[in-house]
Amino acid sequence: MPNHEKLGVFFGCTTAGAPHLLKGLENFLSKAKIEYVPLGKDLCCGVPLTLAGYHDEAAEYVKKTADKLISTKITKMVTSCPHCYMMFKNEYPEEFGIELPFNVLHFVEFADELLKQGRIKLKNRKDVRILYHDPCGIGRRGPGLYEEPRRVLESCVQVVEADRNRVLGTCCGGGGLLRASLPKLAVAAAKRKIQDDVLPKEVDTIVTSCPFCTLNLADGAAEIADKEINVFDLPMFLAEQMED
């Protein structure tokens, strides 16, 4: 990282509230020897308010969040949550008129950068087969970050594609407040996705790049009695593949 760069890592509510996801991201950053300002463990991007239709309340909240972020004087910020990413990149300037004075990256972009720069070393485990699930927020509803996570994963494991992937990938049911408001329906959607997209490929590991997807797919996998499916968030998975 250049000397003039001050990196912030925005963990977000969902990652901060799930100990295994938080530990996975922190382990990755530690193993990669990344110096950063920790943000968002007790700070929300405001997306739940916007999704619930509380625009005025959201406007007030995001202004406070933006002020806190700006006060840190960071020059770049990374988040592993697509909801946070889309809020900071799109909703803050377009919906609330707030231009953050630093670049915002999703974790998949950051990890791809680190790999290209030779700053992370991953074990060669090409005998391991995983299926990558494209989150809606950085995929078909977002900037189309399809190749970045695949490049990183393909450097260490074998990536198996679902028949419907990238822009045609289907939602796991974890986003849009569905998991919070109708959890049974959200988990049913995840179970259906695993049955349709994962089981036919005969893989037992799913990797994704969204804490909501990770948690919801894990709950859906738990509903499948005759097959054990492991679900990893990308930072968590990469931390396990990194050479010491």
Secondary structure, DSSP 8 states (H G I E B T S, - for coil): --TT--EEEE--HHHHTSHHHHHHHHHHHHHTT---EEE-SS---SHHHHHTT-HHHHHHHHHHHHHHHHHTT-SEEEES-HHHHHIIIIIHHHHH----SSEEEEHHHHHHHHHHTT---B---TT-EEEEE--GGGTTTTT---HHHHHHHHTTSEEE--SS-GGG----S-STTHHHH-HHHHHHHHHHHIIIIIGGGT--EEEES-HHHHHHHHHHHHT-TT---EEEEHHHHHHHHB--
